Amino acid sequence: MGPLFGTVLAHWMDGVWTRLGRPDGFTVVEAGAGRGTLARSVLAAAPDCLAAGRYLAVERSGALRAGHPDGVESLADLPAGPLTGVVVANELLDNLAFRLLAADGGAWHEVRVGLDGQAFAEVVGEPVDVADLPDPVGGARVPLQDEAVAWVERALGLLERGALLLFDYASTTSDLAARPWDGWLRTYRGHERGGHPLDAPGTQDVTVEVALDLLPGDPAVVTQAAFLRVHGVDDLVDEGRRMWQGGAATGDLAALWARSRISEAEALLDESGLGAFFALEWPVAPAAF
């Protein structure tokens, strides 16, 4: 979410804008904008597409919207379409509500929440009939991400021409079924892993890996590291390295900023961390590309 990430996204936005013929009124919609950290980074990079365009920062929380930077339009929900431009979201789908299915007796059952005395507990419901799921091998679990599917469909419906770009940790339903469920259904409290999803309700975030095969359309899927490299991160890092080497001895502020670009790249491209996230891109009206 730092300056380097925002600069690479600005390059990508300009690429989409150029392929569309550089239209006026190009709109960037960032969903889940938080306090506007990414918006600040993109605006600081001054993409050409925004010279005659606009940046819409979508954030449910009024308190967070109050911190959005000048130069963006703050919204509590996605705007009405149709738009020419891009919709971008970073780690949004994994935070949307999902259903949980468990394999038992040769069928998939929905796992619900009930009460065991004064505590919440899992209750396995009746069998469900859902298409395109892996075989229900005993003990397996999978997420059913209706909200994520609906959100992607809605975001795509906004766009007349342009692209939808999402960053998230993701897998496939078959892979999730074969793995321990507490490895892909994660909780976090205070930026550290939390406990069982039903422990201490309201005190921890619940997230889930995105099942790519259940999402609509046919997005291009690459790792975050590969996406950043395609859109110029290595050139930006090389530029930062030259600036650092040239100004480090004098304590030049520009050189210190360039050094931070190198550190940010190391985190973003780390294949054992953020670099292993996926970038999912849906072009809209592909003929325009």
Rosetta blueprint (number, residue, H / E / L):
1 M L
2 G L
3 P H
4 L H
5 F H
6 G H
7 T H
8 V H
9 L H
10 A H
11 H H
12 W H
13 M H
14 D H
15 G H
16 V H
17 W H
18 T H
19 R H
20 L L
21 G L
22 R L
23 P L
24 D L
25 G L
26 F L
27 T E
28 V E
29 V E
30 E E
31 A E
32 G L
33 A L
34 G L
35 R L
36 G L
37 T H
38 L H
39 A H
40 R H
41 S H
42 V H
43 L H
44 A H
45 A L
46 A L
47 P L
48 D H
49 C H
50 L H
51 A L
52 A L
53 G L
54 R E
55 Y E
56 L E
57 A E
58 V E
59 E L
60 R L
61 S L
62 G H
63 A H
64 L H
65 R H
66 A L
67 G L
68 H L
69 P L
70 D L
71 G L
72 V L
73 E E
74 S E
75 L E
76 A L
77 D L
78 L L
79 P L
80 A L
81 G L
82 P L
83 L E
84 T E
85 G E
86 V E
87 V E
88 V E
89 A E
90 N E
91 E L
92 L L
93 L H
94 D H
95 N H
96 L L
97 A L
98 F L
99 R E
100 L E
101 L E
102 A E
103 A E
104 D E
105 G L
106 G L
107 A E
108 W E
109 H E
110 E E
111 V E
112 R E
113 V E
114 G E
115 L E
116 D E
117 G L
118 Q L
119 A E
120 F E
121 A E
122 E E
123 V E
124 V E
125 G E
126 E E
127 P E
128 V L
129 D L
130 V L
131 A L
132 D L
133 L L
134 P L
135 D L
136 P L
137 V L
138 G L
139 G L
140 A L
141 R E
142 V E
143 P E
144 L E
145 Q L
146 D H
147 E H
148 A H
149 V H
150 A H
151 W H
152 V H
153 E H
154 R H
155 A H
156 L H
157 G H
158 L H
159 L E
160 E E
161 R E
162 G E
163 A E
164 L E
165 L E
166 L E
167 F E
168 D E
169 Y L
170 A E
171 S E
172 T L
173 T H
174 S H
175 D H
176 L H
177 A H
178 A H
179 R L
180 P L
181 W H
182 D H
183 G H
184 W H
185 L E
186 R E
187 T E
188 Y E
189 R E
190 G L
191 H L
192 E E
193 R E
194 G L
195 G L
196 H L
197 P L
198 L L
199 D L
200 A L
201 P L
202 G L
203 T L
204 Q L
205 D E
206 V E
207 T E
208 V E
209 E L
210 V E
211 A E
212 L H
213 D H
214 L H
215 L L
216 P L
217 G L
218 D L
219 P L
220 A E
221 V E
222 V E
223 T E
224 Q H
225 A H
226 A H
227 F H
228 L H
229 R H
230 V H
231 H L
232 G L
233 V H
234 D H
235 D H
236 L H
237 V H
238 D H
239 E H
240 G H
241 R H
242 R H
243 M H
244 W H
245 Q H
246 G H
247 G H
248 A H
249 A H
250 T H
251 G L
252 D L
253 L H
254 A H
255 A H
256 L H
257 W H
258 A H
259 R H
260 S H
261 R H
262 I H
263 S H
264 E H
265 A H
266 E H
267 A H
268 L H
269 L L
270 D L
271 E L
272 S L
273 G L
274 L H
275 G H
276 A H
277 F L
278 F E
279 A E
280 L E
281 E E
282 W E
283 P E
284 V E
285 A L
286 P H
287 A H
288 A H
289 F L
